[in-house]
């Protein structure tokens, strides 16, 4: 049996906040997933495992890079909103920029094999 008791300190915690008080969202979770992929891709000890799964990995990353219909609508009416969202110098988490950076790192780190995986993933997205 699991017993849950609410203490005074817990009363102020929102279940959508982490222990630091930062908001937990789907975008934050996606960002953390992509950052974990970045670490695995960059590690030379895992390179042989990653190289066999580059295509599905890049395919997943490219899906995170897609622009939503809402973003397209907003950005087509307000270019400054696009610039603010996509600016690498801003402190806002951008899943798109992070995914693009990891894809770039795959191309740099895995050479022709990385580029082939990107080409295959892009063609797969265009066919879907």
C-alpha positions in Angstrom: 0.0 0.0 0.0 1.3 3.4 -0.9 0.4 6.2 1.5 0.6 9.8 0.4 0.7 12.5 2.9 0.5 16.2 2.0 3.0 18.2 4.1 3.1 22.0 4.3 6.1 22.2 1.9 4.3 20.2 -0.8 1.1 22.3 -0.7 2.9 25.1 -2.7 4.3 22.8 -5.4 2.5 22.6 -8.7 2.7 19.2 -10.3 3.7 20.8 -13.6 6.7 22.4 -12.0 10.0 20.7 -11.3 11.9 21.1 -8.0 13.5 24.4 -9.2 10.1 25.8 -9.9 10.6 25.7 -13.7 7.6 24.7 -15.9 7.6 21.2 -17.2 6.1 21.0 -20.7 6.2 18.8 -23.7 8.6 21.1 -25.3 10.9 20.9 -22.3 10.7 17.1 -22.4 11.5 17.0 -26.2 14.4 19.4 -25.6 15.8 17.1 -22.9 15.4 14.0 -25.1 17.3 15.7 -28.0 20.0 16.8 -25.6 20.4 13.2 -24.5 20.6 12.1 -28.1 23.3 14.8 -28.6 25.4 13.3 -25.8 25.1 9.8 -27.2 25.9 10.9 -30.7 29.0 12.9 -29.6 30.4 10.1 -27.5 33.1 8.1 -29.3 32.4 5.1 -27.1 28.8 4.8 -28.5 29.7 5.6 -32.1 29.5 2.0 -33.3 26.0 1.6 -31.8 24.8 4.9 -33.1 26.1 4.4 -36.6 23.8 1.4 -37.1 20.8 3.5 -36.1 21.6 6.8 -37.8 18.6 6.8 -40.3 15.8 6.3 -37.7 17.6 8.7 -35.3 17.9 11.5 -38.0 14.3 10.8 -39.1 13.1 11.4 -35.5 15.2 14.6 -35.3 13.9 16.0 -38.5 10.3 15.5 -37.3 11.2 17.7 -34.4 12.4 20.3 -36.9 9.1 20.7 -38.7 7.1 23.9 -38.4 3.6 23.6 -37.1 0.6 25.1 -38.9 0.2 27.5 -36.0 3.8 28.6 -36.2 3.5 29.1 -39.9 0.4 31.2 -39.5 1.9 33.3 -36.7 5.3 33.8 -38.4 3.7 34.7 -41.7 1.9 37.6 -40.1 4.7 38.6 -37.7 8.3 38.2 -38.8 9.6 39.5 -35.5 7.9 36.6 -33.7 9.8 34.2 -36.0 13.1 36.0 -35.3 12.4 36.0 -31.5 11.6 32.3 -31.5 14.4 31.2 -33.7 17.2 33.5 -32.4 20.0 31.3 -31.1 21.0 34.1 -28.7 17.7 34.0 -26.9 17.3 32.1 -23.7 14.1 30.4 -24.9 14.4 26.7 -25.6 13.9 25.9 -29.2 13.4 22.3 -30.0 13.8 23.1 -33.7 17.2 24.7 -33.3 18.4 22.0 -31.0 17.3 19.2 -33.3 19.0 21.0 -36.3 22.2 21.3 -34.3 22.2 17.6 -33.5 21.6 16.7 -37.2 24.5 19.0 -38.1 26.7 17.3 -35.5 25.7 13.9 -37.0 26.8 15.1 -40.4 30.1 16.4 -39.0 30.8 13.4 -36.9 29.7 10.6 -39.1 30.7 12.0 -42.5 29.1 10.4 -45.6 27.2 8.0 -43.4 25.6 10.9 -41.6 24.8 12.8 -44.7 23.2 9.7 -46.3 21.1 9.3 -43.1 19.9 12.9 -43.5 19.1 12.5 -47.2 17.2 9.3 -46.5 15.2 11.0 -43.6 14.4 14.0 -45.7 13.2 11.9 -48.6 11.1 9.8 -46.2 9.5 13.0 -44.8 8.8 14.2 -48.3 7.2 10.9 -49.3 5.0 10.8 -46.1 
